[in-house]
Amino acid sequence: MAMQTSIILRIDMDKAVVSFGDVASVISGAGGDIIAIDVIRAGQESTTRDITVDVAEAQYEQVVTAVEMLQGIKLIHVSDRTFLMHLGGKIEIQGKMPIKNRDDLSRVYTPGVARVCMAIHEQPQKAYSLTIKRNSVAIITDGTAVLGLGDIGPHAAMPVMEGKAMLFKQLADVDAYPICLDTKDTNEIIQIIKAISPGFGGINLEDISSPRCFQIEEQLTRELNIPVFHDDQHGTAVVIMAGLINALKIVSKPMDQIRIVVAGIGAAGVSCCKMLLAAGVKDLVAVDREGAIRSDRTYDNPMWNWLADRTNPQGLSGKLSEVIKGADVFIGVSGPGVLKAEDIISMAADPIVFAMANPEPEINPEDAEPYTRILATGRSDYPNQINNVLCFPGLFRGVLDCQASVINEDMKLAAAKAIAAVVLDDEVNEHYIIPSIFNDKVVDHVRHAIIETAIRTGVARRVPPEFR
């Protein structure tokens, strides 16, 4: 399915030369679908209108050119509604109370603020109650692995980080701050994050390339006393696991008796494999471009060596099309075109396919559907969207509320089970294995699971009242 966009064409129309019907006809002929018309100015000889058009991205230029070439039409400008939503950025900071007089000023700033500063100096833990730390998360990237775009740099990464900050606030009332670092030096990134950490209750690493992301997260987890979470790794793994839990209910296959093939062994793939192993999967094969990861080989990437020692118990070798034969589940976190219809046909009965590459999955969903029992993708225009937004808002809401020091594997698995549980057993079906990102139960379910598990595993420094 082609990616759609929406554009607004502002046109000046000479009524003696052309009718609106002519305009509508050429837009339709070029592949556009008019969804709104607004009259900006109406005169006797001409009229100015804004025409909102839904169009496939590949036909964007065709629609614009067709209107521009129409006699009697002056195309004043074209606005892309997506770009309009980003003008001036998408987030802002504002105070919780107005400063209306000198007395207010003396309390929020000098001299009154000095007493608060000294209270925190004497008891640093009070920063959680007297500053924004208790509800603040830093979203940090170096712009080296943004979406499917790759290394586009910190400036170009900012719109993604802003969008994530919006989701944090709207879904979980977490104040998140986008921070894009103009360095790719691993040690420098670690030191910068450590230096700015006092103002935050958690660190969300985002869009940092593999394998550097592993070292950054591991070292920060060791050296900071606030939770560090690389969402590309763990958020993806948590939501995939949630979907798999429900998918296996449909096909009546236990987790410890299935064979899973994971294609794409970057940050998300490694974390996904770790979570699958933690959940009890015994037969897991990880596949990269060169073929299956095997214990009889040594790899430059230390995480691959870790996987080689713990996966592929049958010692399978070869490319994806060879090792996928007889597999129950395919999980793709790689790129488009990796999986073929004949690969799915070679899988075990009732194949489960999670084709997660975005925006173009490992296989076109229309090509896969005839051969799969359950199909999931990362896209919103198909059923069963596996999206990190189901995980990170509730997860950080939970760790902030219990002031967790780390996010451990038990907490991630608990989050996956909580997301899966939002879909009740009598609701689960082939097209509904995962809740919508707008389901208002998700954040509360994940928050509760995170706090409960943090308390049980001894990493919570505060017990919220409802858990006492």
Residue, then its C-alpha position, 0 to 999 in steps of 0.5 A: m500500500a502506497m504511503q499517503t500524504s495530504i496537501i493544501l493547494r491555494i489556487d486563484m481561479d479565473k471564472a471566465v476560463v475555468s470551472f471548479g469542476d475542471v480543477a476537480s477533474v484534473i486532480s482526480g485524474a492525477g491520482g488525488d482525492i479532494i477531501a476539503i474545499d475552503v473559499i478564501r476570497a470570492g469575486q465576480e471575476s475570480t475566486t481564491r480557494d484552498i483545496t485539501v487533497d489526499v494523495a500517494e506520496a509518489q503522485y504528489e508532483q503529478v497532482v501539483t503539476a496538473v493543477e499548475m498547467l490548467q489554463g485559468i488557474k494560478l497556483i499561489h502555493v502548496s502546503d503539506r499538512t505534515f510540514l505545517m504541523h512542524l512549523g516552529g517545532k511541536i512542543e513548548i515549555q510553560g510554567k505551572m503558575p503565573i508570576k503576577n507580583r513581587d511576592d510571587l517572584s520572591r518565592v519562585y526565584t530569588p530570594g526564596v528559592a535559596r531555601v529550597c536549593m539548600a534543602i536539596h543540598e542537604q538532602p539530595q533525594k528531595a530533588y524528586s519532590l522539589t524539582i522537575k526531576r520527579n517527572s522528567v525524561a531526557i530523550i537523547t540521540d546523536g542522529t545516527a540511526v533515525l527511523g529507516l533514514g539512517d545517519i541523518g545527523p542531530h539537526a534532522a533528528m529533532p522532529v522525531m524527538e519532539g514527536k516522542a516528547m508529545l507522546f510522552k506528555q499526552l499519553a502518560d503526562v511525562d515531561a520529556y525533553p529532546i536533546c540532540l547531540d552533535t557528536k558520534d564519539t561514544n565516550e563523549i556521549i556517555q560523559i555528556i549524558k552523565a553530566i546532564s543527568p541530575g535534572f532528569g528522573g530517567i534517560n530515553l536513548e533514541d536512534i543511536s546506531s548499533p553496536r555503539c548503542f549497547q556500550i552507551e546504554e550498558q555503561l550509563t546503566r552501571e554509572l547512573n542511579i536513574p533508569v536508562f532505556h534504549d527504546d529502539q532496542h527494548g521498546t520494540a522487543v517489549v511490544i513484539m513480545a506482547g503481540l507474540i504472547n497473544a498470537l500463540k494463544i490463537v495457534s495453541k503453541p507453547m512458547d517453549q516448543i516453537r522455533i523462531v527466526v529473527a532477521g536483522i541483528g541490530a539493536a532491536g534484533v538483539s534485544c528481541c532475541k534476549m527477551l524471547l530467550a528470557a520468556g522461555v523460547k528454546d529454539l531461536v535462530a538469529v539471521d543477518r545478511e550473511g546467514a544464521i548466527r552460529s556458535d562455531r563462528t566468531y564475530d566482531n560484534p560482541m553481542w553477536n558472540w553472546l547470541a551465538d552461544r545461546t541460540n541456534p541449538q540445531g546449528l543451522s547454517g545458510k541464508l534466511s530462505e534455508v533456515i526458515k523452513g519449518a519455523d513457527v514464527f518469523i520476526g523481521v527487524s531488518g529491511p524491505g524485500v527480505l522475506k518471500a512468499e515461498d519462505i512463508i509457505s515453507m514454514a510450519a502450519d499456522p505461520i506467524v509473521f511479524a514484518m517490522a521494517n518501516p516504512e516498507p516491511e520485509i514483505n508486502p503485506e498483501d503478498a504475505e496475507p494469503y499464506t500467514r495465520i497471523l501477520a503483524t507490521g509496524r505500520s498503522d494502515y494494517p491490522n496488528q501494528i507493533n509500535n513502541v508507543l505502546c511501551f515507553p509512556g507507561l514504562f517511564r510513568g511507572v519508573l518515575d512514580c516508584q523512582a526506580s534505579v534501573i529497568n531490568e529484564d523482569m520489568k520489560l517482560a512484565a510490560a510485555k505481558a501487561i500490554a498483551a493483557v489489555v486484549l482480553d482472551d475472548e477478544v483475541n483474534e488473527h486481526y487483533i493481537i495487540p491493543s491500539i496505541f490510543n487505548d487508554k488502558v495501556v499506560d495504566h496496565v504497563r505502569h502498574a506492572i512496572i511498579e509492581t515488578a520494580i518493588r518485587t525485584g528491589v529496584a524501587r526507591r519509592v512505593p506509591p500509596e496504592f502499592r503499600 
